[in-house]
Amino acid sequence: MAPPEVFSLSQQTPVTCHAFNADRSQVAVSLNSNEVLIYAREGSDWKHIDTLTEHDKQVTSIDWAPKSNRIVTSAQDRNAYVWQQSPDPQTGHMIWKPTLVLLRVNRAATYVRWSPNEDKFAVASGARAIAICSFDPEGDWWVSRLLKKPIRSTVLSIDWHPNNVLLAAGSAEAKARVFSAYIKDVDKRPAASVWGEKLPFNTICGEYASPSGGWVHDVAFSPSGDVLAFASHDSSISIVYPGGPAVYSIKLSILPLVALTWTNEETVIAAGHDCQPLVFSGNQGGWELVGSLDDPQSNKASGGTRSGLGNASPVGRLNSAAFNTFRNAAERGISNVPGSPTVGSSTESELFTVHQNTITSVRVYDGSPDNVTRVSTSGVDGKLVIWDVSAVTPIGATGLAGKLGKMQLR
């Protein structure tokens, strides 16, 4: 099995979100701040080449359009910006120029994604609304229409259907919904699908609750768009077949999953607070957890060290045990328990997984939508990791066998 590619973008700062350009030669990340850093691939490492500074508060989400090469960002300052490269009039060098988006929301923007055709994008928010944004050539800015009903809480995640019209959304009210985001002057009339035929703006095509009332962290359509997956804070993942109709829910006895993506029509990769990407597989006959892209048991057998990963918590400027214990607890959620190694030791609080803290994002890295070969993850530990999706460690070898709950059909 091919080992994962591990890159440490930050030693002490979480990677909130990341997005690659079309050829994967550059990546845009937010290191838990109001800036977006752009790195370029140089051999086996990444070099910082540019910084996008327009937001006033923490950046919450980034998406990079592969065809038009435009970046869209959202932040807690209630704004979104579309960034496009253009030559500097004075130097002639290519620079990123922002265009303001009129979101019309009075709470933080939480998540942003380009539509498949890249002629519009959606911005989730804490204002109980989703802004569907399209470009207005007369005003030379991006304007929005709001999806509001029946949202009653913060929208945490969104995902576009392949037809460029339907939009899935997960919210803090423990609901996953499918909306129509049809805009007359932008979209062609979509063909009938399992989600419905007539799809005027703000039509509710489906509404699904998490099994035990946990807020929905992430949602994703399958490559065909006929199946919906969502992960909830009750440590469950649900697969929805609207044409069935059927909802398969797998309840796990592990920490909650917060991000997921499809690799083909019958496989989902999800990750979160358990620090490893899990692989789920199934079809309309049922779904199950089949394994992990990580192999924590082999790392445990090798004595807790893994080439290229470094120490879990490198020492900063002050080599004080008390200072480092406080810093790690405050900034990275790492703390020592009585009897554990000291902060200065090489195995201090080190997990047997590649990621040493919560995985915040899972994205497609390589392959076509219906045959993804590699995915990328970023996390609170400051790492960016690229995984081979064929390198699955079976469930029995990961130590997850005793943590698997049962599947429920609703």
TORTITOR-169163 format. One line per 4 residues: number of its first residue (from 1); their letters; for each residue x, y, z of C-alpha. Coordinates in nm, 2 decimals. Example, Ala and Ser with C-alpha at 12.3 -4.5 7.8 and 13.67 -1.06 7.14 Angstrom:
residues 2
1) as) 1.23 -0.45 0.78  1.37 -0.11 0.71;
//
This chain:
residues 410
1) mapp) 0.00 0.00 0.00  0.13 0.35 -0.09  0.21 0.55 0.22  0.03 0.89 0.26;
5) evfs) 0.22 1.21 0.17  0.25 1.42 0.49  0.32 1.79 0.49  0.34 2.01 0.80;
9) lsqq) 0.22 2.35 0.70  0.22 2.48 1.05  0.37 2.35 1.37  0.13 2.52 1.61;
13) tpvt) -0.16 2.66 1.42  -0.47 2.46 1.29  -0.55 2.44 0.92  -0.91 2.55 0.91;
17) chaf) -0.97 2.47 0.55  -0.78 2.41 0.22  -0.84 2.40 -0.16  -0.62 2.30 -0.45;
21) nadr) -0.60 2.46 -0.79  -0.68 2.25 -1.10  -0.34 2.09 -1.15  -0.27 2.06 -0.78;
25) sqva) 0.05 2.27 -0.81  -0.08 2.52 -0.56  -0.30 2.51 -0.25  -0.48 2.78 -0.06;
29) vsln) -0.52 2.74 0.31  -0.64 2.93 0.61  -0.43 2.89 0.93  -0.71 2.99 1.17;
33) snev) -0.67 3.36 1.09  -0.82 3.63 0.86  -0.56 3.55 0.59  -0.55 3.30 0.31;
37) liya) -0.20 3.17 0.23  -0.12 3.03 -0.11  0.16 2.76 -0.13  0.33 2.63 -0.45;
41) regs) 0.46 2.27 -0.48  0.83 2.25 -0.49  0.95 1.89 -0.51  0.85 1.72 -0.19;
45) dwkh) 0.75 2.04 0.00  0.53 2.35 -0.03  0.66 2.71 -0.05  0.45 3.01 0.06;
49) idtl) 0.42 3.24 -0.25  0.12 3.47 -0.18  -0.12 3.60 0.09  -0.48 3.71 0.04;
53) tehd) -0.57 3.98 0.29  -0.91 4.13 0.27  -1.11 3.97 0.55  -1.13 4.13 0.89;
57) kqvt) -1.21 3.81 1.08  -1.13 3.44 1.07  -1.16 3.28 0.72  -1.41 2.99 0.75;
61) sidw) -1.40 2.83 0.40  -1.21 2.84 0.07  -1.30 2.70 -0.27  -1.08 2.71 -0.59;
65) apks) -1.26 2.69 -0.93  -1.06 2.45 -1.15  -1.19 2.59 -1.49  -1.19 2.96 -1.43;
69) nriv) -0.90 2.96 -1.17  -1.10 3.18 -0.93  -1.09 3.16 -0.56  -1.39 3.23 -0.34;
73) tsaq) -1.35 3.28 0.04  -1.59 3.33 0.33  -1.52 3.45 0.68  -1.67 3.54 1.01;
77) drna) -1.68 3.91 0.91  -2.01 3.83 0.72  -1.83 3.88 0.38  -1.72 3.67 0.09;
81) yvwq) -1.47 3.76 -0.18  -1.40 3.63 -0.53  -1.03 3.64 -0.61  -0.90 3.65 -0.97;
85) qspd) -0.55 3.68 -1.11  -0.47 3.99 -1.32  -0.15 4.17 -1.42  -0.03 4.45 -1.19;
89) pqtg) -0.04 4.78 -1.39  0.30 4.89 -1.24  0.50 4.57 -1.23  0.32 4.34 -1.48;
93) hmiw) 0.33 4.06 -1.23  0.01 3.85 -1.18  -0.16 3.94 -0.85  -0.49 3.83 -0.69;
97) kptl) -0.76 4.10 -0.70  -1.07 4.06 -0.48  -1.43 4.14 -0.59  -1.68 4.20 -0.31;
101) vllr) -1.99 3.98 -0.29  -2.32 4.13 -0.17  -2.42 3.85 0.07  -2.69 4.04 0.26;
105) vnra) -2.64 3.83 0.58  -2.59 3.97 0.93  -2.41 3.67 1.08  -2.09 3.49 1.00;
109) atyv) -2.04 3.32 0.66  -1.96 2.96 0.74  -1.90 2.76 0.42  -1.86 2.84 0.05;
113) rwsp) -1.86 2.62 -0.27  -1.86 2.69 -0.64  -2.13 2.53 -0.85  -2.01 2.27 -1.11;
117) nedk) -2.05 2.52 -1.40  -1.87 2.79 -1.19  -2.12 3.05 -1.29  -2.25 3.08 -0.93;
121) fava) -2.16 2.98 -0.58  -2.33 2.92 -0.25  -2.24 3.07 0.09  -2.38 2.92 0.41;
125) sgar) -2.42 3.15 0.71  -2.52 3.18 1.07  -2.81 3.40 0.96  -3.04 3.10 0.90;
129) aiai) -2.99 3.15 0.53  -2.78 3.04 0.23  -2.68 3.30 -0.03  -2.68 3.19 -0.39;
133) csfd) -2.45 3.43 -0.57  -2.42 3.51 -0.94  -2.23 3.78 -1.13  -2.39 4.11 -1.22;
137) pegd) -2.19 4.25 -1.52  -2.36 4.59 -1.50  -2.25 4.65 -1.14  -1.93 4.45 -1.18;
141) wwvs) -2.00 4.26 -0.85  -2.16 3.94 -0.73  -2.52 3.96 -0.61  -2.71 3.71 -0.40;
145) rllk) -3.05 3.56 -0.35  -3.12 3.40 -0.02  -3.26 3.05 0.06  -3.43 3.10 0.39;
149) kpir) -3.73 2.87 0.45  -3.75 2.65 0.65  -3.39 2.70 0.79  -3.40 2.77 1.17;
153) stvl) -3.03 2.76 1.27  -2.68 2.80 1.14  -2.60 2.63 0.82  -2.27 2.44 0.86;
157) sidw) -2.21 2.29 0.52  -2.33 2.28 0.16  -2.27 2.07 -0.16  -2.38 2.12 -0.52;
161) hpnn) -2.56 1.86 -0.72  -2.40 1.78 -1.06  -2.69 1.94 -1.24  -2.58 2.29 -1.11;
165) vlla) -2.93 2.36 -0.96  -2.98 2.15 -0.65  -2.80 2.23 -0.33  -2.76 2.01 -0.02;
169) agsa) -2.72 2.18 0.32  -2.65 2.06 0.67  -2.74 2.27 0.97  -2.71 2.30 1.34;
173) eaka) -3.08 2.21 1.38  -2.99 1.85 1.31  -3.13 1.85 0.96  -2.99 1.78 0.61;
177) rvfs) -3.19 1.94 0.33  -3.19 1.95 -0.05  -3.29 2.28 -0.20  -3.35 2.41 -0.55;
181) ayik) -3.11 2.70 -0.62  -3.25 2.76 -0.97  -3.18 3.12 -1.10  -3.38 3.20 -1.42;
185) dvdk) -3.12 3.42 -1.59  -2.83 3.18 -1.51  -2.95 2.82 -1.53  -3.11 2.61 -1.79;
189) rpaa) -3.41 2.42 -1.69  -3.28 2.10 -1.52  -3.40 1.75 -1.63  -3.62 1.55 -1.40;
193) svwg) -3.44 1.35 -1.14  -3.50 1.15 -0.82  -3.52 1.48 -0.64  -3.81 1.62 -0.84;
197) eklp) -3.92 1.77 -1.17  -4.04 2.13 -1.12  -3.77 2.31 -0.93  -3.84 2.68 -0.87;
201) fnti) -3.60 2.87 -0.64  -3.62 2.76 -0.27  -3.81 2.44 -0.34  -3.75 2.18 -0.07;
205) cgey) -3.67 1.85 -0.25  -3.58 1.66 0.07  -3.54 1.69 0.44  -3.37 1.44 0.67;
209) asps) -3.30 1.44 1.04  -2.98 1.30 1.20  -3.05 0.97 1.39  -3.01 1.11 1.75;
213) ggwv) -3.05 1.48 1.70  -2.68 1.58 1.64  -2.62 1.88 1.42  -2.51 1.80 1.07;
217) hdva) -2.14 1.88 1.01  -2.11 1.79 0.64  -2.32 1.69 0.34  -2.22 1.55 0.00;
221) fsps) -2.39 1.43 -0.32  -2.27 1.11 -0.49  -2.11 1.15 -0.83  -2.45 1.08 -1.00;
225) gdvl) -2.63 1.31 -0.76  -2.89 1.04 -0.69  -2.76 0.97 -0.34  -2.69 1.20 -0.04;
229) afas) -2.45 1.14 0.25  -2.43 1.34 0.57  -2.23 1.32 0.89  -2.38 1.43 1.23;
233) hdss) -2.24 1.52 1.57  -2.41 1.21 1.72  -2.12 1.00 1.57  -2.33 0.88 1.28;
237) isiv) -2.32 0.89 0.90  -2.63 0.86 0.70  -2.68 0.76 0.33  -3.01 0.88 0.17;
241) ypgg) -3.17 0.71 -0.14  -3.46 0.94 -0.23  -3.57 0.72 -0.51  -3.60 0.42 -0.27;
245) pavy) -3.69 0.59 -0.05  -3.45 0.47 0.22  -3.20 0.62 0.47  -2.92 0.40 0.60;
249) sikl) -2.76 0.53 0.92  -2.44 0.39 1.07  -2.39 0.48 1.44  -2.03 0.46 1.56;
253) silp) -1.89 0.44 1.91  -1.61 0.69 1.82  -1.58 1.06 1.82  -1.79 1.25 1.56;
257) lval) -1.71 1.28 1.20  -1.70 1.64 1.06  -1.61 1.61 0.69  -1.68 1.36 0.41;
261) twtn) -1.65 1.31 0.03  -1.75 1.04 -0.22  -1.48 0.85 -0.41  -1.73 0.66 -0.63;
265) eetv) -2.10 0.58 -0.64  -2.06 0.32 -0.36  -1.78 0.46 -0.14  -1.76 0.75 0.11;
269) iaag) -1.45 0.86 0.30  -1.53 1.05 0.62  -1.31 1.19 0.90  -1.32 1.41 1.21;
273) hdcq) -1.24 1.41 1.58  -1.11 1.05 1.57  -0.81 1.18 1.36  -0.82 0.92 1.08;
277) plvf) -1.01 0.90 0.75  -1.27 0.61 0.76  -1.39 0.43 0.45  -1.76 0.34 0.42;
281) sgnq) -1.90 0.12 0.14  -2.24 0.00 0.03  -2.54 0.04 -0.21  -2.91 0.03 -0.18;
285) ggwe) -2.89 -0.31 -0.01  -2.70 -0.17 0.29  -2.39 0.02 0.41  -2.10 -0.06 0.64;
289) lvgs) -1.77 0.07 0.77  -1.49 -0.13 0.59  -1.17 0.02 0.72  -0.94 0.32 0.74;
293) lddp) -0.69 0.49 0.51  -0.47 0.52 0.81  -0.30 0.22 0.98  -0.26 0.31 1.35;
297) qsnk) -0.18 -0.04 1.46  0.13 -0.07 1.24  0.26 0.26 1.38  0.19 0.13 1.73;
301) asgg) 0.39 -0.18 1.66  0.68 0.02 1.53  0.71 0.20 1.86  0.51 0.51 1.79;
305) trsg) 0.73 0.67 1.53  0.66 0.72 1.17  0.91 0.85 0.91  0.83 1.20 0.79;
309) lgna) 0.58 1.28 1.06  0.81 1.43 1.33  0.70 1.47 1.69  0.35 1.54 1.79;
313) spvg) 0.43 1.86 1.96  0.76 2.03 1.87  0.91 2.26 2.13  0.88 2.63 2.05;
317) rlns) 1.08 2.92 2.16  1.05 2.83 2.53  1.16 2.49 2.64  0.96 2.49 2.96;
321) aafn) 0.75 2.19 3.05  0.48 2.41 3.21  0.47 2.66 2.93  0.45 2.40 2.66;
325) tfrn) 0.18 2.20 2.85  -0.03 2.52 2.87  0.03 2.62 2.51  -0.05 2.28 2.37;
329) aaer) -0.37 2.26 2.57  -0.48 2.61 2.47  -0.39 2.61 2.10  -0.39 2.24 1.99;
333) gisn) -0.60 2.05 2.24  -0.31 1.84 2.36  -0.26 1.78 2.73  -0.05 1.54 2.93;
337) vpgs) -0.21 1.31 3.18  -0.03 1.20 3.50  0.23 0.94 3.42  0.27 1.03 3.05;
341) ptvg) 0.60 1.14 2.90  0.71 1.50 2.95  0.66 1.77 2.69  1.03 1.76 2.58;
345) sste) 1.02 1.39 2.51  0.99 1.25 2.15  0.67 1.07 2.22  0.48 1.33 2.41;
349) self) 0.11 1.28 2.37  0.17 1.13 2.03  -0.12 0.94 1.87  -0.07 0.64 1.65;
353) tvhq) -0.25 0.81 1.36  -0.09 1.03 1.10  -0.30 1.33 1.21  -0.24 1.42 1.57;
357) ntit) -0.57 1.61 1.61  -0.91 1.67 1.46  -0.93 1.64 1.08  -1.12 1.96 0.96;
361) svrv) -1.15 1.90 0.59  -1.16 1.61 0.34  -1.13 1.69 -0.03  -1.09 1.51 -0.37;
365) ydgs) -0.72 1.54 -0.48  -0.69 1.32 -0.79  -0.92 1.13 -1.03  -1.26 1.18 -1.18;
369) pdnv) -1.58 1.23 -0.97  -1.68 0.87 -1.01  -1.33 0.73 -0.97  -1.14 0.93 -0.72;
373) trvs) -0.79 0.78 -0.66  -0.65 1.02 -0.39  -0.80 1.25 -0.13  -0.65 1.52 0.08;
377) tsgv) -0.71 1.60 0.45  -0.61 1.89 0.67  -0.64 1.92 1.05  -0.60 2.11 1.37;
381) dgkl) -0.24 1.96 1.40  -0.13 2.18 1.10  -0.08 1.89 0.87  -0.19 1.85 0.51;
385) viwd) -0.20 1.48 0.41  -0.26 1.32 0.07  -0.40 0.96 0.09  -0.43 0.68 -0.17;
389) vsav) -0.79 0.57 -0.15  -0.70 0.21 -0.25  -0.48 0.17 0.05  -0.75 0.07 0.29;
393) tpig) -0.66 -0.10 0.62  -0.94 -0.35 0.70  -1.16 -0.27 1.00  -1.02 -0.56 1.21;
397) atgl) -0.66 -0.43 1.17  -0.74 -0.07 1.27  -0.88 -0.14 1.62  -1.22 -0.01 1.51;
401) agkl) -1.40 -0.35 1.52  -1.50 -0.30 1.88  -1.62 0.05 1.81  -1.86 -0.01 1.52;
405) gkmq) -2.22 0.04 1.60  -2.51 -0.11 1.40  -2.67 0.01 1.08  -3.03 0.13 1.09;
409) lr) -3.27 0.15 0.80  -3.52 0.44 0.84;
//
